[in-house]
Amino acid sequence: MSLILEEETYSLRGAVFEVYKEMGCGFLEAVYQECLEIEFRRCEVPYVVQPELKLNYKGSLLQHTYKPDFICYDKIVLELKAAKEIAPEHKAQLINYLKATNLKVGLLINFGSHSKVQIERLVFG
């Protein structure tokens, strides 16, 4: 059985590992985001940085918007963290981004773990 968007998530994971190999842990999320932008361009990964997601409630557009760190391949939401470990609220945030975009696959990336980068793949819906 193959995974949804397996090839695309594989290339994203490769870019993440490359950034971690070069930078290690200890930087702010914004630094990793900028590094990933460079790596995505190098690897020709299509991406949008912090797209504004409009939310609605029962047909009414809300003023509050969401901004995930990346949407790649027009299909995958990437959310970056630089925390000691991935927390339940980080997963909830990614699930909300998936709901808001109607996309099915998200990667939660944590560069803050000392021994290795953490990548969690979430599928919604």
Secondary structure as UniProt FT lines:
FT   TURN            4..5
FT   HELIX           6..23
FT   HELIX           29..43
FT   STRAND          47..49
FT   STRAND          53..57
FT   TURN            58..59
FT   STRAND          60..66
FT   STRAND          70..72
FT   TURN            73..75
FT   STRAND          76..81
FT   HELIX           88..101
FT   STRAND          105..110
FT   STRAND          118..123
//
